[in-house]
Amino acid sequence: MIITLEEAKNLLRVDFEEDNGLIQTLINTIPQYLENKTGRPWDTDVINPLVKTLAGFLLKSWYDGSTPQLEKTIENIIATLTPMAR
């Protein structure tokens, strides 16, 4: 798992349980999203810190809504990870 529910809730500043199901669904989507974008699975035993950072940005974008700056940051990190996938 790239990011845990507890880590995600801390990152999103969520301190209630009502959205746990939604947040967990978003967390579960991240590995396939990253594999589709980069061509490599990233949910290995040792998680690359850049992948963990990207997971946080993706969650923030999907849960709170995106901004142009956040989207640019996400795309830049994906562009950095893609060559590492080869």
Phi and psi in radians as a Rosetta constraint file:
Dihedral C 1 N 2 CA 2 C 2 CIRCULARHARMONIC -1.302 0.35
Dihedral N 2 CA 2 C 2 N 3 CIRCULARHARMONIC -0.713 0.35
Dihedral C 2 N 3 CA 3 C 3 CIRCULARHARMONIC -2.517 0.35
Dihedral N 3 CA 3 C 3 N 4 CIRCULARHARMONIC 2.438 0.35
Dihedral C 3 N 4 CA 4 C 4 CIRCULARHARMONIC -1.522 0.35
Dihedral N 4 CA 4 C 4 N 5 CIRCULARHARMONIC 2.883 0.35
Dihedral C 4 N 5 CA 5 C 5 CIRCULARHARMONIC -1.054 0.35
Dihedral N 5 CA 5 C 5 N 6 CIRCULARHARMONIC -0.746 0.35
Dihedral C 5 N 6 CA 6 C 6 CIRCULARHARMONIC -1.084 0.35
Dihedral N 6 CA 6 C 6 N 7 CIRCULARHARMONIC -0.784 0.35
Dihedral C 6 N 7 CA 7 C 7 CIRCULARHARMONIC -1.075 0.35
Dihedral N 7 CA 7 C 7 N 8 CIRCULARHARMONIC -0.745 0.35
Dihedral C 7 N 8 CA 8 C 8 CIRCULARHARMONIC -1.107 0.35
Dihedral N 8 CA 8 C 8 N 9 CIRCULARHARMONIC -0.783 0.35
Dihedral C 8 N 9 CA 9 C 9 CIRCULARHARMONIC -1.120 0.35
Dihedral N 9 CA 9 C 9 N 10 CIRCULARHARMONIC -0.662 0.35
Dihedral C 9 N 10 CA 10 C 10 CIRCULARHARMONIC -1.106 0.35
Dihedral N 10 CA 10 C 10 N 11 CIRCULARHARMONIC -0.791 0.35
Dihedral C 10 N 11 CA 11 C 11 CIRCULARHARMONIC -1.081 0.35
Dihedral N 11 CA 11 C 11 N 12 CIRCULARHARMONIC -0.732 0.35
Dihedral C 11 N 12 CA 12 C 12 CIRCULARHARMONIC -1.440 0.35
Dihedral N 12 CA 12 C 12 N 13 CIRCULARHARMONIC -0.107 0.35
Dihedral C 12 N 13 CA 13 C 13 CIRCULARHARMONIC 1.037 0.35
Dihedral N 13 CA 13 C 13 N 14 CIRCULARHARMONIC 0.797 0.35
Dihedral C 13 N 14 CA 14 C 14 CIRCULARHARMONIC -1.850 0.35
Dihedral N 14 CA 14 C 14 N 15 CIRCULARHARMONIC 2.118 0.35
Dihedral C 14 N 15 CA 15 C 15 CIRCULARHARMONIC -2.071 0.35
Dihedral N 15 CA 15 C 15 N 16 CIRCULARHARMONIC 0.383 0.35
Dihedral C 15 N 16 CA 16 C 16 CIRCULARHARMONIC -2.186 0.35
Dihedral N 16 CA 16 C 16 N 17 CIRCULARHARMONIC 2.854 0.35
Dihedral C 16 N 17 CA 17 C 17 CIRCULARHARMONIC -1.710 0.35
Dihedral N 17 CA 17 C 17 N 18 CIRCULARHARMONIC -0.188 0.35
Dihedral C 17 N 18 CA 18 C 18 CIRCULARHARMONIC -1.023 0.35
Dihedral N 18 CA 18 C 18 N 19 CIRCULARHARMONIC -0.550 0.35
Dihedral C 18 N 19 CA 19 C 19 CIRCULARHARMONIC -1.700 0.35
Dihedral N 19 CA 19 C 19 N 20 CIRCULARHARMONIC 0.151 0.35
Dihedral C 19 N 20 CA 20 C 20 CIRCULARHARMONIC -0.966 0.35
Dihedral N 20 CA 20 C 20 N 21 CIRCULARHARMONIC -0.743 0.35
Dihedral C 20 N 21 CA 21 C 21 CIRCULARHARMONIC -1.097 0.35
Dihedral N 21 CA 21 C 21 N 22 CIRCULARHARMONIC -0.783 0.35
Dihedral C 21 N 22 CA 22 C 22 CIRCULARHARMONIC -1.102 0.35
Dihedral N 22 CA 22 C 22 N 23 CIRCULARHARMONIC -0.828 0.35
Dihedral C 22 N 23 CA 23 C 23 CIRCULARHARMONIC -1.097 0.35
Dihedral N 23 CA 23 C 23 N 24 CIRCULARHARMONIC -0.723 0.35
Dihedral C 23 N 24 CA 24 C 24 CIRCULARHARMONIC -1.114 0.35
Dihedral N 24 CA 24 C 24 N 25 CIRCULARHARMONIC -0.674 0.35
Dihedral C 24 N 25 CA 25 C 25 CIRCULARHARMONIC -1.069 0.35
Dihedral N 25 CA 25 C 25 N 26 CIRCULARHARMONIC -0.756 0.35
Dihedral C 25 N 26 CA 26 C 26 CIRCULARHARMONIC -1.107 0.35
Dihedral N 26 CA 26 C 26 N 27 CIRCULARHARMONIC -0.741 0.35
Dihedral C 26 N 27 CA 27 C 27 CIRCULARHARMONIC -1.036 0.35
Dihedral N 27 CA 27 C 27 N 28 CIRCULARHARMONIC -0.766 0.35
Dihedral C 27 N 28 CA 28 C 28 CIRCULARHARMONIC -1.152 0.35
Dihedral N 28 CA 28 C 28 N 29 CIRCULARHARMONIC -0.404 0.35
Dihedral C 28 N 29 CA 29 C 29 CIRCULARHARMONIC -1.380 0.35
Dihedral N 29 CA 29 C 29 N 30 CIRCULARHARMONIC -0.470 0.35
Dihedral C 29 N 30 CA 30 C 30 CIRCULARHARMONIC -1.006 0.35
Dihedral N 30 CA 30 C 30 N 31 CIRCULARHARMONIC -0.856 0.35
Dihedral C 30 N 31 CA 31 C 31 CIRCULARHARMONIC -1.008 0.35
Dihedral N 31 CA 31 C 31 N 32 CIRCULARHARMONIC -0.772 0.35
Dihedral C 31 N 32 CA 32 C 32 CIRCULARHARMONIC -1.198 0.35
Dihedral N 32 CA 32 C 32 N 33 CIRCULARHARMONIC -0.675 0.35
Dihedral C 32 N 33 CA 33 C 33 CIRCULARHARMONIC -1.015 0.35
Dihedral N 33 CA 33 C 33 N 34 CIRCULARHARMONIC -0.848 0.35
Dihedral C 33 N 34 CA 34 C 34 CIRCULARHARMONIC -1.147 0.35
Dihedral N 34 CA 34 C 34 N 35 CIRCULARHARMONIC -0.683 0.35
Dihedral C 34 N 35 CA 35 C 35 CIRCULARHARMONIC -1.133 0.35
Dihedral N 35 CA 35 C 35 N 36 CIRCULARHARMONIC -0.712 0.35
Dihedral C 35 N 36 CA 36 C 36 CIRCULARHARMONIC -1.105 0.35
Dihedral N 36 CA 36 C 36 N 37 CIRCULARHARMONIC -0.670 0.35
Dihedral C 36 N 37 CA 37 C 37 CIRCULARHARMONIC -1.329 0.35
Dihedral N 37 CA 37 C 37 N 38 CIRCULARHARMONIC -0.623 0.35
Dihedral C 37 N 38 CA 38 C 38 CIRCULARHARMONIC -1.944 0.35
Dihedral N 38 CA 38 C 38 N 39 CIRCULARHARMONIC -0.281 0.35
Dihedral C 38 N 39 CA 39 C 39 CIRCULARHARMONIC 1.480 0.35
Dihedral N 39 CA 39 C 39 N 40 CIRCULARHARMONIC 0.203 0.35
Dihedral C 39 N 40 CA 40 C 40 CIRCULARHARMONIC -2.500 0.35
Dihedral N 40 CA 40 C 40 N 41 CIRCULARHARMONIC 2.479 0.35
Dihedral C 40 N 41 CA 41 C 41 CIRCULARHARMONIC -1.287 0.35
Dihedral N 41 CA 41 C 41 N 42 CIRCULARHARMONIC 2.440 0.35
Dihedral C 41 N 42 CA 42 C 42 CIRCULARHARMONIC -2.034 0.35
Dihedral N 42 CA 42 C 42 N 43 CIRCULARHARMONIC -0.043 0.35
Dihedral C 42 N 43 CA 43 C 43 CIRCULARHARMONIC -1.593 0.35
Dihedral N 43 CA 43 C 43 N 44 CIRCULARHARMONIC 1.036 0.35
Dihedral C 43 N 44 CA 44 C 44 CIRCULARHARMONIC -1.605 0.35
Dihedral N 44 CA 44 C 44 N 45 CIRCULARHARMONIC -3.109 0.35
Dihedral C 44 N 45 CA 45 C 45 CIRCULARHARMONIC -1.058 0.35
Dihedral N 45 CA 45 C 45 N 46 CIRCULARHARMONIC -0.740 0.35
Dihedral C 45 N 46 CA 46 C 46 CIRCULARHARMONIC -1.838 0.35
Dihedral N 46 CA 46 C 46 N 47 CIRCULARHARMONIC 1.999 0.35
Dihedral C 46 N 47 CA 47 C 47 CIRCULARHARMONIC -1.530 0.35
Dihedral N 47 CA 47 C 47 N 48 CIRCULARHARMONIC 2.173 0.35
Dihedral C 47 N 48 CA 48 C 48 CIRCULARHARMONIC -1.052 0.35
Dihedral N 48 CA 48 C 48 N 49 CIRCULARHARMONIC 2.276 0.35
Dihedral C 48 N 49 CA 49 C 49 CIRCULARHARMONIC -1.006 0.35
Dihedral N 49 CA 49 C 49 N 50 CIRCULARHARMONIC -0.575 0.35
Dihedral C 49 N 50 CA 50 C 50 CIRCULARHARMONIC -1.163 0.35
Dihedral N 50 CA 50 C 50 N 51 CIRCULARHARMONIC -0.626 0.35
Dihedral C 50 N 51 CA 51 C 51 CIRCULARHARMONIC -1.153 0.35
Dihedral N 51 CA 51 C 51 N 52 CIRCULARHARMONIC -0.723 0.35
Dihedral C 51 N 52 CA 52 C 52 CIRCULARHARMONIC -1.103 0.35
Dihedral N 52 CA 52 C 52 N 53 CIRCULARHARMONIC -0.731 0.35
Dihedral C 52 N 53 CA 53 C 53 CIRCULARHARMONIC -1.083 0.35
Dihedral N 53 CA 53 C 53 N 54 CIRCULARHARMONIC -0.798 0.35
Dihedral C 53 N 54 CA 54 C 54 CIRCULARHARMONIC -1.070 0.35
Dihedral N 54 CA 54 C 54 N 55 CIRCULARHARMONIC -0.706 0.35
Dihedral C 54 N 55 CA 55 C 55 CIRCULARHARMONIC -1.008 0.35
Dihedral N 55 CA 55 C 55 N 56 CIRCULARHARMONIC -0.716 0.35
Dihedral C 55 N 56 CA 56 C 56 CIRCULARHARMONIC -1.109 0.35
Dihedral N 56 CA 56 C 56 N 57 CIRCULARHARMONIC -0.767 0.35
Dihedral C 56 N 57 CA 57 C 57 CIRCULARHARMONIC -1.115 0.35
Dihedral N 57 CA 57 C 57 N 58 CIRCULARHARMONIC -0.709 0.35
Dihedral C 57 N 58 CA 58 C 58 CIRCULARHARMONIC -1.082 0.35
Dihedral N 58 CA 58 C 58 N 59 CIRCULARHARMONIC -0.803 0.35
Dihedral C 58 N 59 CA 59 C 59 CIRCULARHARMONIC -1.035 0.35
Dihedral N 59 CA 59 C 59 N 60 CIRCULARHARMONIC -0.787 0.35
Dihedral C 59 N 60 CA 60 C 60 CIRCULARHARMONIC -1.039 0.35
Dihedral N 60 CA 60 C 60 N 61 CIRCULARHARMONIC -0.769 0.35
Dihedral C 60 N 61 CA 61 C 61 CIRCULARHARMONIC -1.126 0.35
Dihedral N 61 CA 61 C 61 N 62 CIRCULARHARMONIC -0.815 0.35
Dihedral C 61 N 62 CA 62 C 62 CIRCULARHARMONIC -1.276 0.35
Dihedral N 62 CA 62 C 62 N 63 CIRCULARHARMONIC -0.620 0.35
Dihedral C 62 N 63 CA 63 C 63 CIRCULARHARMONIC -1.476 0.35
Dihedral N 63 CA 63 C 63 N 64 CIRCULARHARMONIC -0.821 0.35
Dihedral C 63 N 64 CA 64 C 64 CIRCULARHARMONIC -1.662 0.35
Dihedral N 64 CA 64 C 64 N 65 CIRCULARHARMONIC -0.247 0.35
Dihedral C 64 N 65 CA 65 C 65 CIRCULARHARMONIC 1.784 0.35
Dihedral N 65 CA 65 C 65 N 66 CIRCULARHARMONIC 2.615 0.35
Dihedral C 65 N 66 CA 66 C 66 CIRCULARHARMONIC -1.646 0.35
Dihedral N 66 CA 66 C 66 N 67 CIRCULARHARMONIC 2.759 0.35
Dihedral C 66 N 67 CA 67 C 67 CIRCULARHARMONIC -2.210 0.35
Dihedral N 67 CA 67 C 67 N 68 CIRCULARHARMONIC 2.765 0.35
Dihedral C 67 N 68 CA 68 C 68 CIRCULARHARMONIC -0.996 0.35
Dihedral N 68 CA 68 C 68 N 69 CIRCULARHARMONIC -0.689 0.35
Dihedral C 68 N 69 CA 69 C 69 CIRCULARHARMONIC -1.145 0.35
Dihedral N 69 CA 69 C 69 N 70 CIRCULARHARMONIC -0.720 0.35
Dihedral C 69 N 70 CA 70 C 70 CIRCULARHARMONIC -1.133 0.35
Dihedral N 70 CA 70 C 70 N 71 CIRCULARHARMONIC -0.741 0.35
Dihedral C 70 N 71 CA 71 C 71 CIRCULARHARMONIC -1.085 0.35
Dihedral N 71 CA 71 C 71 N 72 CIRCULARHARMONIC -0.701 0.35
Dihedral C 71 N 72 CA 72 C 72 CIRCULARHARMONIC -1.120 0.35
Dihedral N 72 CA 72 C 72 N 73 CIRCULARHARMONIC -0.735 0.35
Dihedral C 72 N 73 CA 73 C 73 CIRCULARHARMONIC -1.067 0.35
Dihedral N 73 CA 73 C 73 N 74 CIRCULARHARMONIC -0.797 0.35
Dihedral C 73 N 74 CA 74 C 74 CIRCULARHARMONIC -1.043 0.35
Dihedral N 74 CA 74 C 74 N 75 CIRCULARHARMONIC -0.834 0.35
Dihedral C 74 N 75 CA 75 C 75 CIRCULARHARMONIC -1.116 0.35
Dihedral N 75 CA 75 C 75 N 76 CIRCULARHARMONIC -0.649 0.35
Dihedral C 75 N 76 CA 76 C 76 CIRCULARHARMONIC -1.137 0.35
Dihedral N 76 CA 76 C 76 N 77 CIRCULARHARMONIC -0.717 0.35
Dihedral C 76 N 77 CA 77 C 77 CIRCULARHARMONIC -1.182 0.35
Dihedral N 77 CA 77 C 77 N 78 CIRCULARHARMONIC -0.719 0.35
Dihedral C 77 N 78 CA 78 C 78 CIRCULARHARMONIC -1.061 0.35
Dihedral N 78 CA 78 C 78 N 79 CIRCULARHARMONIC -0.717 0.35
Dihedral C 78 N 79 CA 79 C 79 CIRCULARHARMONIC -1.098 0.35
Dihedral N 79 CA 79 C 79 N 80 CIRCULARHARMONIC -0.578 0.35
Dihedral C 79 N 80 CA 80 C 80 CIRCULARHARMONIC -1.271 0.35
Dihedral N 80 CA 80 C 80 N 81 CIRCULARHARMONIC -0.691 0.35
Dihedral C 80 N 81 CA 81 C 81 CIRCULARHARMONIC -1.287 0.35
Dihedral N 81 CA 81 C 81 N 82 CIRCULARHARMONIC -0.563 0.35
Dihedral C 81 N 82 CA 82 C 82 CIRCULARHARMONIC -0.984 0.35
Dihedral N 82 CA 82 C 82 N 83 CIRCULARHARMONIC -0.834 0.35
Dihedral C 82 N 83 CA 83 C 83 CIRCULARHARMONIC -1.125 0.35
Dihedral N 83 CA 83 C 83 N 84 CIRCULARHARMONIC -0.500 0.35
Dihedral C 83 N 84 CA 84 C 84 CIRCULARHARMONIC -1.199 0.35
Dihedral N 84 CA 84 C 84 N 85 CIRCULARHARMONIC -0.343 0.35
Dihedral C 84 N 85 CA 85 C 85 CIRCULARHARMONIC -1.341 0.35
Dihedral N 85 CA 85 C 85 N 86 CIRCULARHARMONIC -0.274 0.35
